[in-house]
Amino acid sequence: MPAIRAVVFDFFGTLTRPVRRGPEHLETARILGCDPAAMIALLDASYYRRASGDLGSAEDNLRWIAARAGADPSDEAVRAALACRLRAVEHDTELRDEAVPVLWELRLRGLRTAVVSDCTHELPALLPRLPVAPLLDTAVFSVEEGVCKPDPSIYLAACQRLGVAPAECLYVGDGGSHELTGAAEVGMTAVRLAAPDLADHLVFAADLDWDGPAIKELVGVLDEVDHGQPTPVPGRMRG
């Protein structure tokens, strides 16, 4: 087995705590003139179309949602709703306490790191402002790639940018979008983050049948990296 040279992380539910939609989403619906329940249902139903960029820009996404919820917002309302939705996603995004320390430890060991995320337009705008951003060598966003996990090309894009082969990558995710199966199929070592707090995480197309390796907390990534190294690495973080 080749030594692990890079670790590729899912974002939501992996580097972050569980995602739950907060009250700002209801305010977004109000600004657009939509029934909140109708908007939430449409957000769920259209997730993969939005995350693959199929519905166009962030503004186009909101107009599409509003129209199907029976609303016809003005340009000003769409701009206000767009700002509100970005705040909503930002408030829903809380990094795990161990995210920054684990990424630092991986960097100290000389490993490269990346995020591969199924996401809509908000995450590419939000991620550069987060403390994990300087510790990532690259980020691959489905909305920019035009495909979602488990499409092989999204994993291979990360490998290409990192300059490593899939067999040299550890992939870590909560299992949404059949991401673990997809990562394993391209040759990565895939590990599920099975943290107890993920029981009520907002997730689509979960990898429910995954029977591969799993860790209970993000710091367990360091043990998984050790398993893929030819010799022990000193200075391992203790969880």
Disulfide bonds with the S-S distance in Angstrom:
none
